[in-house]
Amino acid sequence: MNRISLAFRSFFSILFKGALPPDVAQAFGYSRAIPMKAPGTAAAPKPSPAAVKPSAGPAEGAVQILAVLQRDARLIDFLMEDISGYPDEQVGAAVRDVQTQARETLSRYLRLEPVVDSVEGVYTKADGLETVEVKFIGNVPASGKAPGGLLRHKGWKAAKVDLPQAGPGIVLAPAELEVE
């Protein structure tokens, strides 16, 4: 359940704030400690806004993939719908359709690979894995590292990302108005 919680927190934080939550980013090695400047040193002058070229960052990619998942699988519509009043059979049928369409969309724009290509439940060595590629759980030594352990989740990495060109703004899906 913890992975689902982290995934949702990360997803919505990127969507609405444009960044991972600081504790999640640091836990997975996506941020470093902020260096402290020595006392008495002057701050470097900031370049003028005209001199700074905007660059696409993780927030733009997150919005872009959300827009594609909404367009192809209506994922946002499904997630924002209150499904508490529907019977389980109807929810199950909806989930099946959304999952199939979202999976096809991800396959079209991303090549996903497991971080560890092995059978879950078998002992796996941690040699050769970067700190961001593995998360030790259970009886972890104080050092935070171990030679290996039972593989509980293979993990995922994006081996290739080929998103379509992003449009202007942050509209994930335009409103639809039927004209009669």
C-alpha positions in Angstrom: 0.0 0.0 0.0 3.0 2.3 0.6 4.0 2.3 -3.1 0.5 3.3 -4.1 0.5 6.2 -1.6 3.9 7.4 -2.8 2.8 7.2 -6.4 -0.4 9.2 -5.8 1.4 11.8 -3.7 4.1 12.1 -6.3 1.7 12.2 -9.2 -0.5 15.0 -7.8 2.4 17.0 -6.4 4.0 17.0 -9.9 0.6 17.9 -11.5 -0.3 20.8 -9.2 3.0 22.0 -7.8 5.4 21.0 -10.6 7.7 19.1 -8.4 8.0 15.9 -6.3 7.4 16.2 -2.6 10.8 16.9 -1.0 10.8 13.8 1.2 10.0 11.5 -1.8 12.6 13.2 -4.1 15.3 12.9 -1.4 14.3 9.3 -0.6 14.7 8.2 -4.2 17.9 10.3 -4.8 16.3 12.9 -7.1 17.5 15.8 -5.0 20.6 16.6 -3.2 21.3 18.6 0.0 21.2 22.3 -0.8 24.8 23.7 -0.4 25.1 26.5 2.1 27.0 29.6 1.0 29.8 30.7 3.1 29.0 33.7 5.3 30.0 37.0 3.8 30.0 35.9 0.2 27.8 37.8 -2.2 25.1 36.0 -4.1 25.7 35.7 -7.9 23.6 38.1 -9.9 20.5 36.6 -11.4 20.3 36.7 -15.2 17.5 38.8 -16.6 14.3 37.0 -17.4 14.8 37.7 -21.1 18.2 35.9 -21.0 16.8 32.8 -19.4 15.5 30.2 -22.0 12.6 28.2 -20.7 13.3 24.5 -20.8 10.9 21.6 -20.5 11.1 19.9 -17.2 9.5 17.0 -15.4 6.3 19.0 -14.8 5.8 19.5 -18.5 6.3 15.8 -19.1 3.9 14.8 -16.4 1.2 17.1 -17.8 1.9 15.8 -21.3 1.6 12.1 -20.3 -1.6 13.0 -18.3 -3.1 14.7 -21.3 -2.3 11.6 -23.5 -3.8 9.2 -20.9 -6.9 11.4 -20.7 -7.2 11.6 -24.4 -6.8 7.9 -25.0 -8.1 6.2 -21.8 -10.1 9.0 -20.1 -8.0 8.3 -17.0 -8.6 11.7 -15.3 -12.3 11.4 -15.8 -12.2 8.0 -14.2 -10.0 9.1 -11.3 -12.1 12.2 -10.6 -15.4 10.3 -10.7 -17.0 9.4 -7.3 -17.4 5.6 -7.8 -18.7 4.9 -4.3 -22.3 4.6 -5.4 -21.6 2.1 -8.3 -21.7 -1.7 -7.8 -18.4 -3.5 -7.9 -19.2 -5.2 -11.2 -19.7 -1.9 -12.9 -16.5 -0.5 -11.4 -14.6 -3.6 -12.4 -15.8 -3.3 -16.0 -14.8 0.4 -16.1 -11.4 -0.3 -14.6 -10.8 -3.1 -17.2 -11.4 -0.7 -20.1 -9.4 2.2 -18.6 -6.5 -0.2 -17.8 -6.5 -1.7 -21.3 -6.5 1.7 -23.0 -4.0 3.2 -20.6 -1.6 0.3 -21.1 -1.8 0.6 -24.9 -1.1 4.3 -24.6 1.9 3.8 -22.3 3.2 1.2 -24.7 2.8 3.6 -27.6 4.8 6.5 -26.0 7.1 4.8 -23.5 9.3 1.7 -23.5 9.1 0.5 -19.9 11.5 -2.1 -18.5 11.9 -3.7 -15.1 14.7 -2.4 -13.0 15.5 -6.0 -12.0 14.6 -8.6 -14.6 14.1 -11.6 -12.3 11.4 -13.6 -10.7 9.7 -12.0 -7.7 10.2 -13.9 -4.5 13.8 -15.1 -5.2 17.0 -13.9 -3.7 18.6 -11.1 -5.8 21.9 -9.4 -5.4 22.1 -5.7 -5.3 25.5 -5.5 -7.0 25.4 -3.1 -10.0 22.2 -1.3 -8.9 22.3 2.4 -8.3 20.8 3.8 -5.1 17.8 5.2 -7.0 17.1 1.8 -8.6 16.6 -0.2 -5.4 14.7 0.4 -2.2 15.6 -2.0 0.7 12.7 -2.9 2.9 12.4 -5.1 6.0 15.3 -5.6 8.3 17.7 -3.1 6.7 21.1 -2.6 8.3 21.9 0.8 9.8 24.1 1.6 6.7 21.0 1.5 4.5 22.6 -1.0 2.2 22.6 -4.7 1.9 24.2 -7.2 -0.5 20.8 -8.3 -1.7 17.4 -9.7 -0.6 14.2 -11.3 -1.7 12.8 -9.5 -4.8 9.4 -8.1 -3.8 8.9 -5.8 -6.8 10.9 -5.6 -10.0 10.6 -1.8 -10.3 10.1 0.1 -13.5 12.3 2.4 -15.6 11.6 4.2 -18.8 14.1 2.9 -21.3 12.7 5.2 -24.0 10.3 8.2 -23.9 8.7 9.4 -27.1 5.9 11.8 -26.2 4.0 13.8 -28.8 4.7 17.5 -29.1 3.2 19.3 -26.2 0.6 22.0 -26.9 0.6 25.5 -25.3 -0.7 25.9 -21.7 -1.6 23.2 -19.2 -5.0 22.1 -20.5 -5.1 18.3 -20.1 -8.2 17.9 -22.1 -10.4 20.6 -23.7 -14.0 20.9 -22.7 -16.3 19.3 -25.2 -19.4 21.2 -26.3 -21.9 19.5 -28.5 -23.5 21.9 -31.0 -27.0 20.9 -32.1 
